[in-house]
Amino acid sequence: MTDTHCHLDFMEPEETQAAIEASRDFKAILTIGTNPVRNRKALALAEAHPHIWAAVGLHPTEAGLLSPELEADLHHLAQHPRVRAIGETGLDFYWTPETRQAQYQALDFQHRLAQTLGLPLIFHVRSKEGGQAETEIADWLQLNKPAKFVLHAFGGHPKLLEVGLLLGAYFGFAGPLTYKKNAALREAAREIPLNRLLIETDAPFLPPEPHRGKRNHPALARLTLAKLAEILGMEFEAMEKITDHNAQVCFGF
């Protein structure tokens, strides 16, 4: 089992330790940095636990922090042997749409960094309504064509699905895949090649059913995996083997 996207540093220390203990049998966990302080926390966790790896980046809601100093810092951290991806980056028009220009600047820098270092780029894409961020990221992807990238917590947006399939994206599925109202997302999952499917939690956020309203943790990735296996008419163990292999190929765990 692999959790390709979580935020262990967003948990209380005791909660983090319990989450790590509950996922000791996982092949790998990727904990994601979002700003200079959290990047170092993610990296410290990766250094302390052999099955935990880190991604470093600047979340779009933190894009205003971008500076030459931060760019140099990210470039330095990204070369650590426990770092396996850049991000999460992208566009967030849900919380901070007014920082659109800064978000693009942060995205462009992280794309260049990922290309330079040969690391996958992890995308966060969120809109209030209408899918503006998804549409703009689809356009950006068609223009920039990153070599390897992940659409984190993929929500099923049709244009982003189309472009992602065209460019060979990895699609990360989290708890929303299990939500009753998300039939369209489950239909989208059926269109994605088996070798492009990833399982994630986004813990402590986006818990799967029946844990909605509670804190998420990596071990609950099993519930999302079970739903994906059900959607595709596969056995749990076969789906687990496929998604573990995809994670290894994508991130080099």
C-alpha positions in Angstrom: 0.0 0.0 0.0 1.2 3.5 -0.8 -0.1 6.9 0.1 1.3 9.3 -2.6 0.0 12.5 -1.0 -0.4 13.5 2.7 0.5 16.2 5.1 1.9 14.6 8.2 3.2 17.9 9.4 -0.4 19.3 9.7 -1.1 16.8 12.4 -0.4 17.2 16.2 2.8 15.3 17.2 0.9 12.4 18.9 -1.5 12.2 15.9 1.5 12.0 13.5 3.1 9.3 15.5 -0.1 7.3 15.6 -0.6 7.7 11.8 3.0 6.5 11.2 2.5 3.5 13.4 -0.8 2.6 11.7 0.9 2.6 8.3 4.1 0.7 9.2 3.3 -1.9 6.6 3.0 0.6 3.8 5.6 0.5 1.0 5.8 4.3 1.0 4.2 7.5 2.2 4.9 10.8 0.5 4.4 13.8 2.8 4.1 17.1 1.0 5.6 20.5 1.9 3.7 23.7 1.2 6.0 26.5 2.4 9.5 27.0 3.7 8.8 25.9 7.3 6.6 22.9 6.3 9.1 21.7 3.7 11.6 21.2 6.4 9.1 19.5 8.6 8.3 17.1 5.8 11.9 16.4 5.1 12.6 15.8 8.8 9.9 13.1 8.9 11.4 11.5 5.7 14.8 11.5 7.3 13.5 9.8 10.5 11.4 7.0 8.9 12.6 4.8 6.0 9.1 4.4 4.4 8.4 8.1 4.4 9.5 10.4 1.6 9.1 14.1 1.0 8.0 16.6 -1.7 9.0 20.2 -1.3 7.2 23.2 -2.9 5.2 26.3 -2.5 1.4 25.8 -2.3 -0.6 28.2 -4.5 -2.2 29.8 -1.4 1.4 30.6 -0.3 2.5 31.9 -3.6 3.0 35.4 -2.3 6.1 34.2 -0.4 8.0 33.5 -3.6 11.3 35.4 -3.7 14.9 34.8 -5.1 15.8 33.6 -1.6 13.0 31.1 -1.5 13.7 29.9 -5.0 17.3 29.2 -3.9 16.1 27.4 -0.8 13.7 25.2 -2.8 16.5 24.4 -5.2 18.7 23.3 -2.3 16.1 21.2 -0.5 14.9 19.5 -3.7 18.3 17.9 -4.1 18.0 16.0 -0.8 18.0 12.2 -1.4 14.7 11.9 0.5 12.9 14.3 -1.8 10.9 12.6 -4.6 8.8 15.4 -6.1 8.2 19.2 -6.4 5.0 20.6 -5.1 2.3 20.9 -4.4 1.9 23.8 -6.9 -0.8 24.8 -9.2 -3.8 27.2 -9.0 -6.2 27.7 -6.1 -9.1 30.1 -7.0 -11.1 28.8 -4.0 -9.2 30.5 -1.2 -7.0 33.1 -2.8 -8.1 34.0 -6.4 -6.7 37.5 -6.0 -3.1 36.1 -6.0 -3.6 34.6 -9.5 -0.5 36.3 -11.0 1.7 35.2 -8.0 0.4 31.6 -8.3 1.4 31.5 -12.0 4.9 32.8 -11.1 5.3 30.1 -8.4 4.0 27.4 -10.7 6.4 28.4 -13.5 9.3 28.4 -11.2 8.5 25.0 -9.7 8.0 23.6 -13.2 11.5 24.8 -14.2 12.9 23.3 -11.0 11.2 19.9 -11.6 12.4 19.8 -15.1 16.0 20.7 -14.1 16.1 18.0 -11.4 14.1 15.4 -13.2 11.4 15.2 -10.6 7.6 14.8 -11.0 5.5 17.9 -10.4 2.5 17.7 -8.1 -0.6 19.8 -9.0 -3.1 21.3 -6.7 -6.1 22.6 -8.6 -9.2 24.0 -6.9 -12.0 26.4 -7.9 -15.1 27.7 -6.1 -17.4 26.9 -9.0 -17.2 26.7 -12.8 -13.8 25.0 -12.9 -11.8 28.1 -13.8 -8.6 26.8 -12.2 -9.0 23.4 -13.8 -9.5 25.0 -17.2 -6.5 27.3 -16.8 -4.3 24.4 -15.6 -5.4 22.4 -18.6 -4.3 25.2 -20.9 -1.1 25.7 -19.0 -0.3 21.9 -19.3 -0.9 22.0 -23.1 1.5 24.9 -23.4 4.3 23.7 -21.0 4.0 19.9 -21.2 5.9 18.9 -18.0 7.7 15.6 -18.4 6.1 13.9 -15.4 3.3 15.2 -13.3 0.5 14.2 -10.9 -3.0 15.7 -10.7 -3.4 15.5 -7.0 -6.9 14.7 -5.6 -8.3 14.6 -9.1 -11.8 15.9 -9.2 -13.0 14.6 -12.6 -13.0 17.9 -14.5 -13.6 16.9 -18.2 -11.1 19.2 -19.8 -8.4 18.4 -17.2 -9.1 14.7 -17.7 -8.8 15.0 -21.5 -5.5 17.0 -21.3 -4.1 14.8 -18.6 -4.8 11.7 -20.6 -3.2 13.3 -23.7 0.0 14.2 -21.8 0.4 11.1 -19.7 -0.5 12.5 -16.3 -0.7 10.4 -13.2 -4.1 10.8 -11.5 -4.2 10.8 -7.7 -7.5 9.6 -6.1 -8.3 10.5 -2.6 -11.4 10.2 -0.3 -13.8 12.0 -2.6 -13.8 9.0 -4.8 -15.9 7.2 -2.1 -18.5 10.0 -1.7 -21.9 9.1 -2.8 -22.5 12.3 -4.8 -19.3 11.8 -6.9 -20.6 9.4 -9.5 -19.1 11.5 -12.3 -15.7 11.1 -10.6 -16.0 7.4 -10.5 -16.9 7.4 -14.2 -13.8 9.4 -14.9 -11.7 6.8 -13.1 -12.8 4.2 -15.6 -11.3 6.2 -18.4 -7.8 6.3 -17.0 -5.2 3.7 -18.0 -4.3 1.4 -15.2 -0.7 2.5 -15.2 -1.7 6.1 -14.5 -3.6 5.5 -11.2 -2.4 6.6 -7.8 -3.9 6.4 -4.4 -3.6 9.2 -1.8 -5.2 10.5 1.3 -4.3 14.3 1.5 -4.4 13.5 5.2 -5.4 15.0 7.6 -7.9 16.3 5.0 -10.4 14.6 2.6 -11.2 11.4 4.7 -13.0 8.6 2.8 -16.4 7.3 3.7 -17.4 6.3 6.4 -15.0 8.7 8.1 -16.2 12.1 6.7 -16.1 14.8 9.2 -13.1 13.2 11.0 -9.4 13.6 10.7 -7.8 11.6 7.9 -4.6 9.5 8.1 -2.6 7.5 5.6 -3.9 4.0 6.7 -7.4 5.1 5.4 -5.9 5.0 1.9 -7.1 1.4 1.9 -10.7 2.5 1.8 -10.1 4.6 -1.4 -8.1 1.7 -2.9 -11.0 -0.6 -2.2 -13.5 1.7 -3.9 -11.2 2.1 -6.9 -10.9 -1.7 -7.2 -14.7 -2.0 -7.0 -15.2 0.6 -9.7 -12.8 -1.2 -12.0 -14.1 -4.7 -11.2 -10.8 -5.8 -9.8 -9.6 -7.6 -6.7 -8.2 -5.4 -3.9 -4.8 -7.1 -4.0 -4.5 -6.7 -7.8 -5.4 -3.0 -7.6 -2.9 -2.6 -4.7 -0.1 -4.1 -6.7 -0.9 -1.8 -9.7 -1.0 1.4 -7.7 2.1 0.5 -5.7 4.0 -0.1 -8.9 2.7 3.2 -10.4 3.9 5.1 -7.3 7.3 3.5 -7.5 7.6 4.3 -11.2 6.4 7.9 -10.7 8.4 8.8 -7.6 11.2 6.3 -7.5 10.5 5.1 -3.9 
